[in-house]
Amino acid sequence: MASHVVGYPRIAPKRELKFALESFWEGKSSAAELQNVAKNLRAATWKQMADAGLTYIPSNTFSYYDQVLDTTAMVGAVPPRYGWTGGEIGFDTYFSMARGNAKLPAMEMTKWFDTNYHYIVPELGPEIKFKYSSHKAVHEYKEAKEIGIETVPVIIGPVSYLLLSKPAKGVPKTFDLLSLLDSILPVYKEVLGELKEAGATWIQFDEPLLVMDLETHHLNAFSKAYSFLEEVLVGTKLLVETYFADIPVETYRTIIQLKAISAIGLDLVRGSKTLNLVKTVGFPGDKYLFAGVIDGRNIWANDLAASYSILKDLEKSVGKGKLVVSTSCSLLHTAVDLVNETKLDNEIKSWLAFAAQKVLEVVALAKALIGQADKAYFAANAAAISSRKTSPRVNNKAVQKAAEALKGSDHRRATPVVARLDEQQKKLNLPILPTTTIGSFPQTVELRRVRREYKSNKISETDYIQSIQQEIAKVVKLQEDLDIDVLVHGEPERNDMVEYFGEQLQGLAFTVNGWVQSYGSRCVKPPIIYGDVSRPKPMTVFWSKYAQSLTTRPMKGMLTGPVTILNWSFVRDDQPRSETSMQIALAIKEEVEDLEAAGIQVIQIDEAALREGLPLRKAEQAHYLEWAVHGFRITNCGVKDTTQIHTHMCYSNFNDIIHSIIDMDADVITIENSRSDEKLLRVFQEGVKYGAGIGPGVYDIHSPRIPDTEEIADRIRKILAVMETNILWVNPDCGLKTRKYDEVVPALTNMVASAKLLRSELASAK
């Protein structure tokens, strides 16, 4: 029985790629040095999978930034503004598209389906001339072959690539992206031909759009694309991989009939209904089924006995020789290797499997299916599964009772938002177009050193508190000098907006090296929610109270919301996610009320990840939005009308959930806008009325580029064309943690200057 993984983490066990990228971007190392680090990381990954006994080892899943951007480079779809004139796309053009440069903004970045990974959105139009412009897939296949490892090159499929794109600036939003199919397919044909010539016997096309609600013309595009590629694939097997949800019935019927496709990969974890589809509709005898039974998006050890039973059942529909054991999706979305976790206690550690361990699980199941089960391995797995089910650490009756008591109320604040805003303004006395930032300020090397030394007991708690208070004082003074209206304390005590809270909540565990890529070199270390969640004591009150004591201006208390903590964690899979979310909401509610009691008049509860948890299938979305929005309202339903509740959302598509955002009933929402070409504004142009305060981001903080005052002012003018002056706030797209002070200070200076300029223009117009 064969084994396979859809993809593998590229950042390396201890974030070696991150540090190599940032060294290169800062000019501390050369392109050749970066390429050498990358080559060594790829080789180590391939060798690890080969040594584990994996049959089908993926290549071209490595990326310097993002696999969709790699595909953009492959087909030569570089936006004209970057000045690319042809030839093989190099680092200058590639990283300018990803990050922007001194003169040009980056391309839009948005969430990859319902994950916390971000991809760079291709910009396409009728004038695009696709051309094979990056031979990365072929180079990496040959690179693996040179060290004696046969791999399966992985490429984003042509239909998903087009549907994941957007019309370029100046192109009508109604432009049919699939109209470009005829012009992009020859490039794919050329790539396939070159891979075939290099010796590739299997090639994998990722077509994740196949799990979405597709219309007939979408399915026709898939049929057309793979019919076109059929000839070049003779003698080579093509695996079309799907993931993240069930595949719809009509889509399944279409795909299994395509002759060019030799194998289909199905997610049998999140796509639990797909198993029945294979049984009832059937599976073609001339194709392989790559059965995704190992969860690629979570860190729990697989229940091998249960998966073995599923696979044995599948054999009856597919045939023994046609079934391949696989992961549900790329392991990109999980941590790299459990071996590097030295501080997790043995019980919790026995419940987990990171990417390296999931490879072993895949191989173990494949061997078991041909009668070569490792009995000791299976026995240890069964013991771990049993331990997790029965451990007293998982269940807290008091928390369960409190969460149960939430049912039966919508937890909405009694006074309408318009009236609340009037009461808040009397107390806060803010100017029109008030300025603020999203929360975090730059995390300097010195600041990280202080936190690290405190954690390792190298400095005392007194010294740690003094250092953090000095940093807060510096950030407060900077904001006062810049004349920002509503301040933040800068979050110097926080390593990550989720991890910081998770470390103070019961029912969560933490890793040392459980890093997962979010985008580019940005990595996060998600908490592990293994049990019922509660808050033993206040988490932020001490720091917020100190920061407010330094200024007469309003100081925001900064919290992370329940759905974001949920969606940015590895979540227990033994109860509905909605129940875990309600437990977290109760913990945050306690913190909100403690902040209010401490004199904090403005409290921000970030729900940056609300949109990304939205199920991919429309039929499942209303239920998710109902409990997700309800959870947010629970956190602040008990505060006074004069306490202003903010929330923040970043880098996602919000237009389709705008009514749920309104239903959150926040007093002010700050929301990403600038990098997505201000598409958020279209929802207001189309007539949606929003009565609360709103701050569409006026500049992109994920690029080192510093916008000038007039550019920001122009963006504010565009916003004012569709929104009321009295509800508009001026703020960046997101937190400033990843930027440097020499970027932040001039950018915020220009932001404040633009707000003052617009105030003068508005006053003159009266």
Disulfide bonds with the S-S distance in Angstrom:
none
